[in-house]
């Protein structure tokens, strides 16, 4: 089994499982895009990033950010679109 130290190394497991560039995956809760970026940078498959990326007026949680902060995430992953 491949060991990893953080979520940003998930690409190591994907590669160890032999999921090639034709593979597809999903990340539920993409938030800052760091994990998605590391996966896409090391693996050529398709990654679906699932996150509301919008401020939810009735959800009072720390990660419920304003739209401007969410736009920064899109900038991070733009090269892979």
Beta strands, then each sheet from edge to edge (+ up, - down):
strand 1: 24-28
strand 2: 46-50
sheet 1: 1+ 2+
end
